[in-house]
Amino acid sequence: MSISKYTTLEDALFSATAERYGIINAPEKTEHISNMRLFCEKIYDPLCDHYGLILPYTSFYRNKEVNKRVGGSSTKSQHMLGQAMDICPRGLNGLTNAKLFKYIKENLPFDQLIWEFGNSTEPGWVHVSYSVLHRRQVLKAYKVNNTTKYDPYD
């Protein structure tokens, strides 16, 4: 079932972690599918249109069990609502994660944008969410003693 021009529900629910542990990563509420469609309409499809290619993502929807296994926030993960995606196009047609991050920051109506790990010139991946909150919160994630910390992105 298609949820947007560039992705299907099957792709949105795929999780290597779920496969590894035999977890069925099904949406817990129908509103989660609506959220995924809205995210694609406002963020993912415009990105794919802008770059002229289907951007690879490593995580979109996660149910509670999958989110726990990947170490996601147990209380605030927008992945569990179908409102967030982790995108990693590094090397695809010369696109870098840093360029993608900058484009989203300057051009799209995101709720939260996170430079996930990596280094000062290139994030490991880009986390972006969309919700009616429209906080335009821009953060940088890093590890301290195996705990994820977040600071405002400069």
Secondary structure, DSSP 4 states (H G I P E B T S, - for coil): -BSSSS-BHHHHH--HHHHHHT-----SSHHHHHHHHHHIIIIIHHHHHHHTSPPPEEES---HHHHHHHT--TTT-GGGGT-EEEE--TTBTTB-HHHHHHHHHHHS--SEEEEESS-SS--SEEEEE--TT---EEEEEEEETTEEEEEE--
